């Protein structure tokens, strides 16, 4: 067992993205010094963690030096970040976690990459993904205990940020692929409202649910990247108080799948919120929650099998059994009529959830059943993420201490659809006024 997070702090690599951006803007830090510190941390920790599918140190340093010599490019000037290896770049291969695409480069940058580079961001490289962002894991390990999974499918992104190799990294979420690994690796994770982040240049999985996400080390980091990716003017998070915040404690129909440490953590967090003046209430999910997973399985399978048509028909021998026998098989066995009926079931549930959430500002719910499971053969249970991805609402996970095995635990906050800025403001207030995880 190796815990690579036990290293001395105090180098530029330990800064959050927003702290680094501010230091560079103030002339207290150079982009090159920051990138070098991240590369040094990678050299120290990557042999144990295996977070990176592709790393271009030379290109990263060239980008940083050019930024130091030129005018300020934008809010991300000099800030390095990683990209899940299903996100296209013109100057790096995008492997999708599969031998089918090993070494292959795209024709252009994905929208999120182009936006961040234009704003001064520095791409360090591509982080490990499970095969086509599905179940079959890569080699990445949890930086807090390398005998455990980092989660998935955004495995490398979460591990890289958790090991402080990079202040931020993009992931994606079709089920629980950003929030769960972020929680397992002790980081802050964000799944925006569906399609707020453009997905042009990001590999398709299940288009009805696919969402580009971000893993970072503070809520301010999420806001910093959010407006760059969306092409909007920077809008700072207001300093709001937890007092008066309407919080619904959502145990959900699957509460019994939360481990005792997670239940205790959520209950303590709810008590702390109430003690800080939040208006806490028990949130009852609309009818139909327990039957929703079957409709999700049909939609996910139907769309995934068709998104993978080229790979299935021409390179099936290079695909894992987990992929072929899992979501792809579900989709090939799902009729068009059943697919459309499942869509209607999901749409009806979304509308009922949106109506129920009018009574609250945010929901409090688990980020994952518990600590990261031992072993790297599976990436964990997404039961506490799937619902929120399916219903398109925004989600944030915040680190909130450790479980009985000494691994990170997280709490998940859910916002109302397209009210992401309000969710981030509430999350920042809870981060600073209720949780102590730094």
Buried (B, 14 or more C-beta within 10 A) or exposed (E): EBBBBEBEEEBBBBBBBBBBBBBBBEEEBBBBBBBBBBBBBBEBBBEBBBBBBBBBBEBBBBBBBEBBEEEEBBBBBBBBBBBBBBBBBBEBBBBBBBEBBEEEEBEEBBBBBBBBBBBBBBBBBBBBBBBBBBBBBBEBBBBBBBBBBBBBBBBBBBBBBBBBBBBBBBBBBBBBBBBBBBBBBBBBBBBBBBEBBBBEBBBBBBBBBBBBBBBBBBBBBBBBBBBBBBEEEEEEBEEBEBEEBBBBBBBBBBBEBBBEBBBEBBEBBBEBBBEBEBBBBEBEBBEBBEEBBEBBBBBBBBBBBBBBEEBBEEBEEEBBEBBBEBBBBBBBEBEEEBBEBBBEBBEEBBEBBBEBBEEBBBBBBBBBBBBBBBEBEBBBBBBBBBBBBBBBBBBBBBBBBBBEBEBBBBBBBBBBBBBBBBBBBBBBBBBBBBBEBE
